Amino acid sequence: MLFVKQNIWLILTVLTSGLMLAFPNLFGKMASANEVDVNNAVKLINHDDALVLDVREASEFSSGHIASARHIPLGQLKSNLASLEAFKDRTIVVNCKSGNRSAMACGILRKAGFTKVYNLKGGIVAWQREQMPTTLK
């Protein structure tokens, strides 16, 4: 007990450091559990007739996007959930530029009751790096 009293700050520092190291490993995997890479996204699009939802800004979307992607910028997603109601039980692949905004969009969709939501890991950047086609239409 004397050791604990004399070294309380050291013990607290060690415990805090351990929690900070463990946090990303414990909770990061849960957040990214529904991420798909480009190859698996293509499979979902081709075999599950997945809806592609692009949550980038209009200027980004108009510079090139996945064919037949539906465009709703992240900032407008909550107010446009009703327009996606028909897709609640359908597979949805969400993309943005790098995967960060689309991860947030996935969270919004899941909270709204969408059941099959996947974040495109690496976003449109990864899509283009794999030399997958984009369109301006």
C-alpha positions as CSV (number, residue, x, y, z in Angstrom):
1,M,0.0,0.0,0.0
2,L,2.9,2.3,0.8
3,F,4.3,1.8,-2.8
4,V,0.9,2.8,-4.3
5,K,0.8,6.0,-2.1
6,Q,4.3,7.0,-3.0
7,N,3.9,6.3,-6.8
8,I,0.3,7.2,-7.5
9,W,1.2,9.6,-10.3
10,L,3.4,7.0,-11.9
11,I,0.7,4.4,-11.7
12,L,-1.9,6.7,-13.1
13,T,0.4,7.7,-16.0
14,V,1.0,4.0,-16.8
15,L,-2.7,3.2,-16.7
16,T,-3.6,6.3,-18.9
17,S,-0.9,5.4,-21.4
18,G,-2.2,1.8,-21.6
19,L,-5.7,3.0,-22.2
20,M,-4.6,5.4,-24.9
21,L,-2.7,2.6,-26.7
22,A,-5.6,0.2,-26.4
23,F,-8.4,2.5,-27.4
24,P,-7.8,2.6,-31.2
25,N,-7.4,-1.2,-31.3
26,L,-10.5,-1.8,-29.3
27,F,-12.8,0.8,-30.8
28,G,-11.3,1.5,-34.2
29,K,-12.1,-2.0,-35.4
30,M,-15.7,-1.6,-34.5
31,A,-16.0,1.7,-36.4
32,S,-14.4,0.3,-39.5
33,A,-16.1,-3.1,-39.4
34,N,-18.2,-2.3,-42.4
35,E,-15.4,-1.0,-44.6
36,V,-14.9,-2.5,-48.0
37,D,-11.9,-2.2,-50.3
38,V,-12.3,-1.4,-54.0
39,N,-12.5,-5.1,-55.1
40,N,-15.2,-5.9,-52.6
41,A,-17.1,-2.7,-53.4
42,V,-17.2,-3.8,-57.1
43,K,-18.6,-7.2,-56.0
44,L,-21.3,-5.5,-54.0
45,I,-22.2,-3.2,-56.8
46,N,-22.3,-6.0,-59.5
47,H,-23.7,-8.8,-57.5
48,D,-25.8,-7.2,-54.8
49,D,-27.0,-4.3,-56.9
50,A,-25.6,-1.9,-54.3
51,L,-26.5,1.7,-54.4
52,V,-23.3,3.9,-54.5
53,L,-23.8,7.0,-52.4
54,D,-21.2,9.8,-53.0
55,V,-21.1,12.3,-50.1
56,R,-18.5,14.7,-51.5
57,E,-19.2,18.3,-52.3
58,A,-20.8,19.2,-55.7
59,S,-17.5,20.4,-57.2
60,E,-15.7,17.2,-56.3
61,F,-18.6,15.0,-57.6
62,S,-18.6,16.9,-60.9
63,S,-14.9,16.3,-61.4
64,G,-15.6,12.5,-61.7
65,H,-17.5,9.9,-59.8
66,I,-18.5,6.2,-59.8
67,A,-21.0,5.5,-62.5
68,S,-24.7,5.6,-61.4
69,A,-23.6,7.1,-58.0
70,R,-26.3,9.0,-56.2
71,H,-24.9,12.4,-54.9
72,I,-25.9,13.8,-51.5
73,P,-23.2,15.9,-49.8
74,L,-22.5,14.9,-46.2
75,G,-23.8,18.2,-44.9
76,Q,-27.1,17.6,-46.5
77,L,-27.5,13.9,-45.7
78,K,-29.6,14.1,-42.6
79,S,-32.1,16.4,-44.3
80,N,-32.3,14.0,-47.3
81,L,-32.7,10.7,-45.5
82,A,-36.3,10.5,-46.8
83,S,-35.1,10.3,-50.4
84,L,-33.1,7.2,-49.5
85,E,-35.9,5.4,-47.6
86,A,-36.5,3.0,-50.5
87,F,-32.9,1.7,-50.0
88,K,-33.1,1.0,-46.3
89,D,-32.7,-2.8,-46.7
90,R,-30.5,-2.6,-49.8
91,T,-26.7,-2.6,-49.8
92,I,-25.2,0.9,-49.9
93,V,-21.6,1.6,-50.6
94,V,-20.7,5.1,-49.4
95,N,-17.8,7.0,-50.8
96,C,-16.1,10.4,-50.5
97,K,-12.5,11.5,-51.4
98,S,-10.6,9.5,-48.8
99,G,-13.1,7.6,-46.7
100,N,-13.4,9.9,-43.7
101,R,-16.6,11.8,-44.6
102,S,-18.1,8.6,-45.9
103,A,-17.4,6.9,-42.6
104,M,-19.4,9.7,-40.9
105,A,-22.2,9.2,-43.5
106,C,-22.3,5.5,-42.7
107,G,-22.8,6.3,-39.0
108,I,-25.7,8.6,-39.9
109,L,-27.3,6.0,-42.1
110,R,-26.9,3.2,-39.5
111,K,-28.5,5.4,-36.8
112,A,-31.4,6.0,-39.3
113,G,-32.0,2.3,-39.6
114,F,-30.1,1.4,-42.8
115,T,-28.9,-2.1,-42.4
116,K,-26.3,-2.9,-45.1
117,V,-24.0,0.2,-45.2
118,Y,-20.4,-0.1,-46.3
119,N,-17.7,2.6,-46.3
120,L,-15.4,2.5,-49.4
121,K,-12.0,2.3,-47.8
122,G,-9.7,5.0,-49.2
123,G,-12.7,6.6,-51.1
124,I,-12.6,7.7,-54.7
125,V,-8.8,8.1,-54.4
126,A,-8.5,4.3,-53.8
127,W,-11.0,3.7,-56.6
128,Q,-8.9,5.7,-59.1
129,R,-5.7,4.2,-57.9
130,E,-7.1,0.8,-58.8
131,Q,-7.8,2.3,-62.2
132,M,-11.5,1.8,-61.9
133,P,-13.7,3.9,-64.2
134,T,-15.3,7.2,-63.3
135,T,-17.7,9.3,-65.2
136,L,-18.5,13.0,-65.5
137,K,-22.2,12.4,-66.4
